[in-house]
């Protein structure tokens, strides 16, 4: 393994772990705040129990997200010094603001965790809302920085120099809105389905059914609503990519030839040598319509891009297909859940519906990882699209391979620790949080 590949793998591995921690840390405070709101309005102790249980999860993911995010910050400078030398002054603003949002989140979380029976109840609840809002803003700001890499703005590149820097224009680049929207909705989908799936499993096992039923409903509503909104944000994002990064769209769809009435490709195995896609389902004109709004619109293919500037087709295409396929599977589950809520109330207690959510537990995060693969691999060979190649940004220092192995071990250890902590939280609900069962045990 050469140092360039090791650096890319280390960054990918680090980001792959951090994105899970960060998304759960962004979204869980909203679940927690809704449960807390129900407790304040209804005084049903089960909602207080759910709130306290989820607040511990929020604390765990806040800590792990802070650690993994800090590591990523250092990796940007250590692995890609040439990139940070030039890009730092341009897109540093969203990172600075993200640091501010992080500190607000930390302060609010401290108030929330230690504010039980000490603060005004509604002020206490408000601190939990602040945790969620500041966490979501942190995610949006980081995505804005990543969007700048896909759509660089806020500077003039003249004779190898970065001049006339405008950090505000850089932060609000052409890609920031579509990427931030798509990522934020994806965070709610993945976290909602994962949390709902865990609680559905505990209901199926017959453990603390009332507790897990209340928790399941809150998470399921968030996840299913977001799942139905995600195709809309995906359409906005795809149209934006078609306009700004036609080579990425071409790789996503394995679209080799520029043409009108371009077909949408579902599945298939790209053959880059012969520039064909084998075993695919093709829907005539649909890609043109989705990209341009016109069934006869022209969609640029990979033949419009110099060979040394084309993204890896197979990885980008497969990742895109996985993301879309799993996303549509979750939309189908969401539709069934809405039918159960509005028309078929008996379905809500059926084991088959709960099993569907259990099966769907990891789907959101798999789709999330696939989506980030599309974003990053689809930009290659550029680290700053059209300006700086990834190979030119890597550190010249040797020994990156050993760094990759070390950081991989650290992240795997962190994931194991977090999994054990969460397993304890889930399996010890009756001992830690379920007040109804605890009261019954005391009476016995």
TORMIRO-111333 format. One record per residue (C-alpha): x, y, z; residue number from 0. Coordinates in steps of 0.1 Angstrom, whole numbers. Layout:
<vomis>
+-------+-------+-------+-----+
|     X |     Y |     Z |  nr |
+-------+-------+-------+-----+
|     X |     Y |     Z | NUM |
...
+-------+-------+-------+-----+
</vomis>
This chain:
<vomis>
+-------+-------+-------+-----+
|     X |     Y |     Z |  nr |
+-------+-------+-------+-----+
|     0 |     0 |     0 |   0 |
|    15 |    34 |   -10 |   1 |
|    12 |    65 |    12 |   2 |
|   -13 |    82 |   -11 |   3 |
|   -37 |    52 |    -9 |   4 |
|   -31 |    49 |    29 |   5 |
|   -40 |    86 |    33 |   6 |
|   -72 |    83 |    13 |   7 |
|   -82 |    51 |    32 |   8 |
|   -75 |    67 |    66 |   9 |
|   -96 |    97 |    57 |  10 |
|  -124 |    75 |    44 |  11 |
|  -123 |    52 |    74 |  12 |
|  -123 |    82 |    98 |  13 |
|  -151 |    99 |    80 |  14 |
|  -171 |    67 |    78 |  15 |
|  -171 |    63 |   115 |  16 |
|  -175 |   100 |   124 |  17 |
|  -206 |   104 |   102 |  18 |
|  -225 |    78 |   121 |  19 |
|  -216 |    93 |   155 |  20 |
|  -223 |   128 |   142 |  21 |
|  -257 |   120 |   127 |  22 |
|  -270 |   103 |   158 |  23 |
|  -256 |   132 |   179 |  24 |
|  -274 |   157 |   156 |  25 |
|  -308 |   140 |   156 |  26 |
|  -312 |   122 |   190 |  27 |
|  -316 |   155 |   209 |  28 |
|  -348 |   162 |   189 |  29 |
|  -362 |   128 |   199 |  30 |
|  -352 |   135 |   235 |  31 |
|  -369 |   169 |   234 |  32 |
|  -402 |   155 |   220 |  33 |
|  -403 |   128 |   247 |  34 |
|  -396 |   155 |   273 |  35 |
|  -423 |   177 |   259 |  36 |
|  -448 |   148 |   262 |  37 |
|  -437 |   144 |   299 |  38 |
|  -443 |   180 |   307 |  39 |
|  -477 |   181 |   290 |  40 |
|  -491 |   147 |   301 |  41 |
|  -471 |   140 |   333 |  42 |
|  -469 |   103 |   322 |  43 |
|  -438 |    90 |   338 |  44 |
|  -430 |    67 |   309 |  45 |
|  -421 |    98 |   288 |  46 |
|  -397 |   110 |   315 |  47 |
|  -381 |    76 |   316 |  48 |
|  -377 |    76 |   278 |  49 |
|  -362 |   112 |   279 |  50 |
|  -337 |   102 |   306 |  51 |
|  -327 |    70 |   287 |  52 |
|  -322 |    89 |   254 |  53 |
|  -303 |   117 |   271 |  54 |
|  -277 |    92 |   282 |  55 |
|  -274 |    81 |   245 |  56 |
|  -270 |   118 |   235 |  57 |
|  -242 |   122 |   260 |  58 |
|  -224 |    91 |   247 |  59 |
|  -226 |   102 |   211 |  60 |
|  -217 |   138 |   219 |  61 |
|  -185 |   125 |   235 |  62 |
|  -176 |   101 |   208 |  63 |
|  -185 |   126 |   180 |  64 |
|  -163 |   152 |   197 |  65 |
|  -133 |   127 |   197 |  66 |
|  -138 |   115 |   162 |  67 |
|  -144 |   150 |   149 |  68 |
|  -112 |   163 |   165 |  69 |
|   -92 |   135 |   149 |  70 |
|  -107 |   144 |   115 |  71 |
|   -96 |   180 |   120 |  72 |
|   -60 |   170 |   127 |  73 |
|   -61 |   146 |    98 |  74 |
|   -69 |   174 |    73 |  75 |
|   -37 |   192 |    83 |  76 |
|   -15 |   161 |    87 |  77 |
|   -26 |   141 |    56 |  78 |
|   -35 |   170 |    32 |  79 |
|   -12 |   199 |    41 |  80 |
|   -11 |   214 |     6 |  81 |
|   -49 |   214 |     6 |  82 |
|   -52 |   232 |    40 |  83 |
|   -24 |   256 |    31 |  84 |
|   -45 |   271 |     3 |  85 |
|   -81 |   261 |    13 |  86 |
|   -79 |   270 |    50 |  87 |
|   -81 |   307 |    46 |  88 |
|  -110 |   303 |    21 |  89 |
|  -133 |   279 |    37 |  90 |
|  -122 |   283 |    73 |  91 |
|  -153 |   303 |    82 |  92 |
|  -178 |   274 |    84 |  93 |
|  -153 |   254 |   105 |  94 |
|  -149 |   284 |   129 |  95 |
|  -187 |   288 |   132 |  96 |
|  -190 |   250 |   137 |  97 |
|  -167 |   254 |   167 |  98 |
|  -190 |   280 |   181 |  99 |
|  -221 |   259 |   176 | 100 |
|  -202 |   230 |   192 | 101 |
|  -195 |   250 |   224 | 102 |
|  -231 |   261 |   226 | 103 |
|  -242 |   225 |   222 | 104 |
|  -218 |   214 |   250 | 105 |
|  -230 |   241 |   274 | 106 |
|  -267 |   234 |   267 | 107 |
|  -261 |   196 |   271 | 108 |
|  -244 |   203 |   305 | 109 |
|  -275 |   223 |   316 | 110 |
|  -297 |   196 |   303 | 111 |
|  -280 |   166 |   319 | 112 |
|  -276 |   182 |   353 | 113 |
|  -307 |   203 |   353 | 114 |
|  -333 |   177 |   364 | 115 |
|  -351 |   191 |   395 | 116 |
|  -328 |   221 |   395 | 117 |
|  -340 |   243 |   366 | 118 |
|  -374 |   256 |   357 | 119 |
|  -390 |   226 |   338 | 120 |
|  -397 |   245 |   306 | 121 |
|  -363 |   262 |   306 | 122 |
|  -348 |   227 |   312 | 123 |
|  -367 |   215 |   281 | 124 |
|  -355 |   245 |   261 | 125 |
|  -319 |   236 |   268 | 126 |
|  -325 |   202 |   252 | 127 |
|  -340 |   219 |   221 | 128 |
|  -308 |   241 |   219 | 129 |
|  -287 |   210 |   220 | 130 |
|  -306 |   197 |   189 | 131 |
|  -305 |   230 |   170 | 132 |
|  -268 |   237 |   176 | 133 |
|  -259 |   201 |   167 | 134 |
|  -279 |   204 |   135 | 135 |
|  -262 |   237 |   127 | 136 |
|  -228 |   221 |   133 | 137 |
|  -236 |   194 |   107 | 138 |
|  -248 |   220 |    82 | 139 |
|  -217 |   241 |    86 | 140 |
|  -194 |   211 |    81 | 141 |
|  -213 |   200 |    50 | 142 |
|  -211 |   236 |    37 | 143 |
|  -173 |   233 |    39 | 144 |
|  -174 |   199 |    20 | 145 |
|  -198 |   215 |    -6 | 146 |
|  -171 |   241 |   -13 | 147 |
|  -148 |   213 |   -23 | 148 |
|  -174 |   202 |   -49 | 149 |
|  -183 |   238 |   -59 | 150 |
|  -153 |   261 |   -51 | 151 |
|  -162 |   298 |   -48 | 152 |
|  -151 |   329 |   -30 | 153 |
|  -117 |   333 |   -46 | 154 |
|   -99 |   339 |   -79 | 155 |
|   -73 |   313 |   -90 | 156 |
|   -47 |   332 |  -110 | 157 |
|   -13 |   318 |  -119 | 158 |
|   -14 |   292 |   -92 | 159 |
|   -24 |   317 |   -65 | 160 |
|   -56 |   321 |   -46 | 161 |
|   -66 |   358 |   -47 | 162 |
|   -95 |   380 |   -38 | 163 |
|  -107 |   357 |   -10 | 164 |
|  -143 |   361 |     1 | 165 |
|  -151 |   336 |    30 | 166 |
|  -188 |   344 |    30 | 167 |
|  -192 |   336 |    -7 | 168 |
|  -171 |   305 |    -1 | 169 |
|  -194 |   292 |    27 | 170 |
|  -226 |   299 |     7 | 171 |
|  -213 |   283 |   -24 | 172 |
|  -237 |   269 |   -51 | 173 |
|  -237 |   234 |   -35 | 174 |
|  -241 |   242 |     2 | 175 |
|  -280 |   242 |     2 | 176 |
|  -287 |   211 |   -17 | 177 |
|  -259 |   191 |     1 | 178 |
|  -270 |   204 |    36 | 179 |
|  -306 |   197 |    29 | 180 |
|  -299 |   162 |    16 | 181 |
|  -275 |   154 |    45 | 182 |
|  -298 |   168 |    72 | 183 |
|  -328 |   147 |    60 | 184 |
|  -306 |   117 |    57 | 185 |
|  -295 |   121 |    93 | 186 |
|  -331 |   120 |   105 | 187 |
|  -339 |    90 |    82 | 188 |
|  -310 |    69 |    93 | 189 |
|  -312 |    77 |   130 | 190 |
|  -350 |    74 |   131 | 191 |
|  -350 |    40 |   115 | 192 |
|  -321 |    28 |   136 | 193 |
|  -336 |    39 |   169 | 194 |
|  -371 |    26 |   159 | 195 |
|  -356 |    -7 |   149 | 196 |
|  -339 |   -12 |   183 | 197 |
|  -371 |    -4 |   202 | 198 |
|  -392 |   -26 |   179 | 199 |
|  -368 |   -55 |   186 | 200 |
|  -374 |   -51 |   224 | 201 |
|  -411 |   -49 |   219 | 202 |
|  -410 |   -82 |   200 | 203 |
|  -390 |   -97 |   229 | 204 |
|  -418 |   -86 |   253 | 205 |
|  -394 |   -64 |   274 | 206 |
|  -407 |   -31 |   289 | 207 |
|  -433 |   -30 |   262 | 208 |
|  -449 |     3 |   273 | 209 |
|  -415 |    21 |   275 | 210 |
|  -403 |     8 |   242 | 211 |
|  -437 |    14 |   224 | 212 |
|  -436 |    51 |   233 | 213 |
|  -400 |    54 |   222 | 214 |
|  -406 |    35 |   190 | 215 |
|  -435 |    57 |   180 | 216 |
|  -415 |    89 |   184 | 217 |
|  -385 |    76 |   164 | 218 |
|  -406 |    59 |   138 | 219 |
|  -426 |    91 |   130 | 220 |
|  -393 |   111 |   126 | 221 |
|  -377 |    84 |   105 | 222 |
|  -407 |    77 |    82 | 223 |
|  -416 |   114 |    76 | 224 |
|  -379 |   121 |    68 | 225 |
|  -378 |    90 |    45 | 226 |
|  -407 |   105 |    24 | 227 |
|  -390 |   139 |    22 | 228 |
|  -357 |   124 |    12 | 229 |
|  -366 |   117 |   -25 | 230 |
|  -375 |   154 |   -28 | 231 |
|  -342 |   165 |   -14 | 232 |
|  -325 |   139 |   -36 | 233 |
|  -341 |   153 |   -67 | 234 |
|  -329 |   188 |   -58 | 235 |
|  -294 |   175 |   -52 | 236 |
|  -294 |   155 |   -84 | 237 |
|  -305 |   184 |  -105 | 238 |
|  -278 |   205 |   -88 | 239 |
|  -251 |   179 |   -95 | 240 |
|  -262 |   176 |  -132 | 241 |
|  -257 |   214 |  -135 | 242 |
|  -224 |   217 |  -116 | 243 |
|  -207 |   183 |  -118 | 244 |
|  -220 |   165 |  -149 | 245 |
|  -191 |   141 |  -147 | 246 |
|  -203 |   130 |  -112 | 247 |
|  -238 |   124 |  -125 | 248 |
|  -224 |   105 |  -154 | 249 |
|  -205 |    82 |  -131 | 250 |
|  -235 |    78 |  -108 | 251 |
|  -256 |    66 |  -137 | 252 |
|  -227 |    49 |  -156 | 253 |
|  -237 |    72 |  -184 | 254 |
|  -209 |    69 |  -209 | 255 |
|  -223 |    89 |  -239 | 256 |
|  -237 |   124 |  -242 | 257 |
|  -272 |   121 |  -255 | 258 |
|  -308 |   134 |  -255 | 259 |
|  -337 |   113 |  -242 | 260 |
|  -311 |    97 |  -218 | 261 |
|  -324 |    66 |  -200 | 262 |
|  -324 |    61 |  -163 | 263 |
|  -303 |    31 |  -154 | 264 |
|  -314 |     9 |  -125 | 265 |
|  -288 |   -17 |  -114 | 266 |
|  -264 |   -31 |  -140 | 267 |
|  -227 |   -38 |  -141 | 268 |
|  -206 |   -10 |  -158 | 269 |
|  -182 |   -22 |  -184 | 270 |
|  -157 |     8 |  -187 | 271 |
|  -137 |    -9 |  -214 | 272 |
|  -166 |   -11 |  -238 | 273 |
|  -185 |    18 |  -223 | 274 |
|  -217 |    -1 |  -217 | 275 |
|  -238 |   -13 |  -187 | 276 |
|  -247 |   -49 |  -186 | 277 |
|  -278 |   -64 |  -171 | 278 |
|  -294 |   -30 |  -163 | 279 |
|  -330 |   -19 |  -164 | 280 |
|  -332 |    12 |  -186 | 281 |
|  -362 |    36 |  -185 | 282 |
|  -360 |    58 |  -217 | 283 |
|  -359 |    96 |  -212 | 284 |
|  -362 |    95 |  -175 | 285 |
|  -326 |   106 |  -167 | 286 |
|  -330 |   135 |  -190 | 287 |
|  -363 |   145 |  -173 | 288 |
|  -348 |   141 |  -138 | 289 |
|  -317 |   161 |  -147 | 290 |
|  -332 |   188 |  -169 | 291 |
|  -369 |   187 |  -165 | 292 |
|  -373 |   177 |  -202 | 293 |
|  -376 |   142 |  -215 | 294 |
|  -356 |   152 |  -245 | 295 |
|  -330 |   172 |  -226 | 296 |
|  -293 |   166 |  -231 | 297 |
|  -273 |   148 |  -204 | 298 |
|  -235 |   149 |  -206 | 299 |
|  -218 |   116 |  -206 | 300 |
|  -183 |   106 |  -195 | 301 |
|  -172 |   111 |  -231 | 302 |
|  -174 |   149 |  -225 | 303 |
|  -148 |   147 |  -198 | 304 |
|  -110 |   141 |  -204 | 305 |
|  -101 |   106 |  -194 | 306 |
|   -77 |   117 |  -166 | 307 |
|  -105 |   138 |  -150 | 308 |
|  -132 |   111 |  -150 | 309 |
|  -143 |    97 |  -116 | 310 |
|  -141 |    59 |  -108 | 311 |
|  -173 |    47 |  -125 | 312 |
|  -180 |    13 |  -108 | 313 |
|  -176 |    25 |   -72 | 314 |
|  -197 |    56 |   -77 | 315 |
|  -224 |    38 |   -96 | 316 |
|  -227 |     9 |   -72 | 317 |
|  -228 |    33 |   -42 | 318 |
|  -255 |    54 |   -58 | 319 |
|  -276 |    24 |   -66 | 320 |
|  -273 |    11 |   -30 | 321 |
|  -282 |    46 |   -16 | 322 |
|  -313 |    49 |   -39 | 323 |
|  -324 |    13 |   -34 | 324 |
|  -323 |    14 |     3 | 325 |
|  -339 |    48 |     4 | 326 |
|  -368 |    36 |   -16 | 327 |
|  -371 |     5 |     7 | 328 |
|  -375 |    28 |    36 | 329 |
|  -400 |    49 |    18 | 330 |
|  -421 |    17 |    13 | 331 |
|  -419 |     9 |    50 | 332 |
|  -429 |    46 |    58 | 333 |
|  -459 |    43 |    35 | 334 |
|  -470 |    11 |    53 | 335 |
|  -465 |    28 |    87 | 336 |
|  -486 |    58 |    77 | 337 |
|  -514 |    35 |    64 | 338 |
|  -512 |    18 |    98 | 339 |
|  -515 |    51 |   116 | 340 |
|  -545 |    64 |    96 | 341 |
|  -564 |    34 |    83 | 342 |
|  -553 |     1 |    97 | 343 |
|  -547 |     7 |   134 | 344 |
|  -545 |   -30 |   140 | 345 |
|  -513 |   -31 |   120 | 346 |
|  -495 |   -11 |   147 | 347 |
|  -496 |   -41 |   170 | 348 |
|  -487 |   -66 |   144 | 349 |
|  -454 |   -85 |   146 | 350 |
|  -447 |   -83 |   108 | 351 |
|  -446 |   -44 |   109 | 352 |
|  -423 |   -44 |   139 | 353 |
|  -401 |   -70 |   121 | 354 |
|  -399 |   -47 |    91 | 355 |
|  -385 |   -20 |   113 | 356 |
|  -360 |   -44 |   129 | 357 |
|  -348 |   -54 |    94 | 358 |
|  -345 |   -18 |    85 | 359 |
|  -324 |    -8 |   115 | 360 |
|  -291 |    -6 |    96 | 361 |
|  -305 |     4 |    62 | 362 |
|  -304 |    42 |    68 | 363 |
|  -267 |    42 |    78 | 364 |
|  -257 |    19 |    50 | 365 |
|  -275 |    44 |    26 | 366 |
|  -258 |    73 |    44 | 367 |
|  -223 |    57 |    39 | 368 |
|  -231 |    50 |     3 | 369 |
|  -242 |    86 |    -3 | 370 |
|  -209 |    99 |    11 | 371 |
|  -191 |    75 |   -11 | 372 |
|  -209 |    90 |   -41 | 373 |
|  -200 |   125 |   -29 | 374 |
|  -163 |   119 |   -23 | 375 |
|  -154 |    93 |   -50 | 376 |
|  -176 |   111 |   -76 | 377 |
|  -154 |   142 |   -71 | 378 |
|  -121 |   124 |   -79 | 379 |
|   -95 |   130 |   -91 | 380 |
|  -100 |   164 |   -75 | 381 |
|   -99 |   175 |   -38 | 382 |
|  -110 |   210 |   -50 | 383 |
|  -129 |   204 |   -81 | 384 |
|  -112 |   218 |  -112 | 385 |
|   -85 |   234 |   -91 | 386 |
|   -64 |   209 |   -71 | 387 |
|   -60 |   172 |   -76 | 388 |
|   -61 |   149 |   -46 | 389 |
|   -27 |   135 |   -54 | 390 |
|   -11 |   169 |   -53 | 391 |
|   -25 |   176 |   -18 | 392 |
|   -12 |   146 |     0 | 393 |
|    16 |   149 |    26 | 394 |
|    51 |   141 |    14 | 395 |
|    59 |   125 |    47 | 396 |
|    65 |    87 |    47 | 397 |
|    49 |    62 |    70 | 398 |
|    13 |    70 |    64 | 399 |
|     5 |    33 |    61 | 400 |
|    13 |    28 |    98 | 401 |
|    -8 |    58 |   107 | 402 |
|   -37 |    42 |    88 | 403 |
|   -34 |    10 |   108 | 404 |
|   -31 |    29 |   141 | 405 |
|   -62 |    51 |   135 | 406 |
|   -82 |    21 |   122 | 407 |
|   -75 |     3 |   155 | 408 |
|   -85 |    35 |   174 | 409 |
|  -118 |    38 |   156 | 410 |
|  -126 |     1 |   159 | 411 |
|  -119 |     3 |   196 | 412 |
|  -141 |    34 |   199 | 413 |
|  -169 |    17 |   180 | 414 |
|  -167 |   -14 |   203 | 415 |
|  -168 |     8 |   234 | 416 |
|  -198 |    27 |   222 | 417 |
|  -216 |    -5 |   212 | 418 |
|  -211 |   -19 |   247 | 419 |
|  -223 |    12 |   264 | 420 |
|  -254 |    13 |   242 | 421 |
|  -261 |   -24 |   247 | 422 |
|  -260 |   -18 |   285 | 423 |
|  -284 |    11 |   281 | 424 |
|  -308 |    -9 |   261 | 425 |
|  -307 |   -42 |   280 | 426 |
|  -309 |   -25 |   315 | 427 |
|  -340 |    -4 |   308 | 428 |
|  -360 |   -22 |   334 | 429 |
|  -333 |   -15 |   361 | 430 |
|  -323 |    20 |   351 | 431 |
|  -353 |    38 |   335 | 432 |
|  -386 |    19 |   336 | 433 |
|  -403 |    35 |   366 | 434 |
|  -435 |    15 |   362 | 435 |
|  -417 |   -18 |   365 | 436 |
|  -394 |    -5 |   393 | 437 |
|  -425 |     5 |   413 | 438 |
|  -441 |   -29 |   408 | 439 |
|  -408 |   -46 |   420 | 440 |
|  -408 |   -25 |   451 | 441 |
|  -444 |   -35 |   459 | 442 |
|  -435 |   -71 |   455 | 443 |
+-------+-------+-------+-----+
</vomis>
